[in-house]
Amino acid sequence: MQSLTPDKTARVLGAGALRPLTATPVLTVSAPPFAHAGSSVRSLMLTSIAALAPAAVMAAVAYGLPAVRVMALCGATAIITETLCERLMGRQSSADDYHCLYVGLVLAFLLPAAAPWWLAVMGAASSIVLGKMIFGGLGGSPLSPALVGWAVCRLSWPETMDAEFSMLASELISPLHHLKFFGPEAVDGITSVQLLLGRQLGGLGASQIWAVSAGGLLLLALGRVRWEIPLAFLAGLVATTAAYWLSDQAAYASPLFHLLAGSTIFVAFFAATDEPSSPSRVLPMLLFGLLAGALTAIIRIYGIYPDGAPFAVLLANLFTPMLARIRPKPFGAR
């Protein structure tokens, strides 16, 4: 903030506008933040996209060109949609910060590799329009944008979004589908190593567990995400499923199975940690993660959707304003 002296004010206003030197100083005010650590939205998004790279490579290896096609369609559609929305809103395009590309890739990781082109386009467009731009753009979304697009597709075209149904030619199976419809006996032959190596049907990138885990640990190491939400999410899921499993091991799957099956790890690191739609303080973040993890287990056990992780995070997003009201007492207060 800079204050102009009376002499400078006179020169700025012009010779014909000279007034007594008792005039109010002219102040130039800029919007915060006034200082930062050198990071930017672009650098943060590039870091997140780099963390997705191992899982993207493994998805391409496992599913071939169809997986690359889905990722390319979602990313391109997200960029084009955001550019058009900002033009209609009379704003300068901010697509070069790569946030829209990141949203498109997160959505692509949750889609089956056999998703038709129109499903990828509709999902990515819905993520940007309904999940981001309708709330004003980056920073205003109360829900994770990628999960909004996923929910639109999952509710509108359930059979097309079903990897077990849309990829009948694959030798792989969806462990959560078999658990839901055939019981724990149907997944007894599936080992933890198979799940860890991505030998399961599901989201084309979310099912690459070891690669997603490596990307998540990279984000933690670089400080891109904080540990509270991912750890609390996984702890909430493990604690809830362990309670059911210990009560009747013949009727419920083990906590380790739920941890490695489906999109659990991916959602914990890349969807639940969406900054605008999640809390920002330690205790609210822990409660948010625990709630989302417990809801994932409840949806999987009682709901109609085999993998409830994306829906659980969307439900937890609705509690973010309430959790954000949990604040520390002022210094010195009783």
Rosetta blueprint (number, residue, H / E / L):
1 M L
2 Q E
3 S E
4 L L
5 T L
6 P H
7 D H
8 K H
9 T H
10 A H
11 R H
12 V H
13 L H
14 G L
15 A H
16 G H
17 A H
18 L L
19 R L
20 P L
21 L L
22 T L
23 A L
24 T L
25 P L
26 V L
27 L E
28 T E
29 V L
30 S L
31 A L
32 P L
33 P L
34 F L
35 A L
36 H L
37 A L
38 G L
39 S L
40 S L
41 V H
42 R H
43 S H
44 L H
45 M H
46 L H
47 T H
48 S H
49 I H
50 A H
51 A H
52 L H
53 A H
54 P H
55 A H
56 A H
57 V H
58 M H
59 A H
60 A H
61 V H
62 A H
63 Y H
64 G L
65 L H
66 P H
67 A H
68 V H
69 R H
70 V H
71 M H
72 A H
73 L H
74 C H
75 G H
76 A H
77 T H
78 A H
79 I H
80 I H
81 T H
82 E H
83 T H
84 L H
85 C H
86 E H
87 R H
88 L H
89 M L
90 G L
91 R L
92 Q L
93 S L
94 S L
95 A H
96 D H
97 D H
98 Y L
99 H H
100 C H
101 L H
102 Y H
103 V H
104 G H
105 L H
106 V H
107 L H
108 A H
109 F H
110 L H
111 L L
112 P L
113 A L
114 A L
115 A L
116 P L
117 W H
118 W H
119 L H
120 A H
121 V H
122 M H
123 G H
124 A H
125 A H
126 S H
127 S H
128 I H
129 V H
130 L L
131 G L
132 K L
133 M H
134 I H
135 F H
136 G L
137 G L
138 L L
139 G L
140 G L
141 S L
142 P L
143 L L
144 S L
145 P H
146 A H
147 L H
148 V H
149 G H
150 W H
151 A H
152 V H
153 C H
154 R H
155 L H
156 S H
157 W L
158 P H
159 E H
160 T H
161 M H
162 D L
163 A H
164 E H
165 F H
166 S H
167 M L
168 L L
169 A L
170 S L
171 E L
172 L L
173 I L
174 S L
175 P H
176 L H
177 H H
178 H H
179 L H
180 K H
181 F H
182 F H
183 G L
184 P H
185 E H
186 A H
187 V H
188 D L
189 G L
190 I L
191 T L
192 S H
193 V H
194 Q H
195 L H
196 L H
197 L L
198 G L
199 R L
200 Q L
201 L L
202 G L
203 G L
204 L L
205 G L
206 A L
207 S L
208 Q L
209 I H
210 W H
211 A H
212 V H
213 S H
214 A H
215 G H
216 G H
217 L H
218 L H
219 L H
220 L H
221 A H
222 L H
223 G L
224 R L
225 V L
226 R L
227 W L
228 E H
229 I H
230 P H
231 L H
232 A H
233 F H
234 L H
235 A H
236 G H
237 L H
238 V H
239 A H
240 T H
241 T H
242 A H
243 A H
244 Y H
245 W H
246 L H
247 S H
248 D L
249 Q L
250 A L
251 A L
252 Y L
253 A L
254 S L
255 P H
256 L H
257 F H
258 H H
259 L H
260 L H
261 A L
262 G L
263 S L
264 T H
265 I H
266 F H
267 V H
268 A H
269 F H
270 F H
271 A H
272 A L
273 T L
274 D L
275 E L
276 P L
277 S L
278 S L
279 P L
280 S L
281 R L
282 V H
283 L H
284 P H
285 M H
286 L H
287 L H
288 F H
289 G H
290 L H
291 L H
292 A H
293 G H
294 A H
295 L H
296 T H
297 A H
298 I H
299 I H
300 R H
301 I H
302 Y H
303 G L
304 I L
305 Y L
306 P L
307 D L
308 G L
309 A H
310 P H
311 F H
312 A H
313 V H
314 L H
315 L H
316 A H
317 N H
318 L L
319 F L
320 T H
321 P H
322 M H
323 L H
324 A L
325 R L
326 I L
327 R L
328 P L
329 K L
330 P L
331 F L
332 G L
333 A L
334 R L
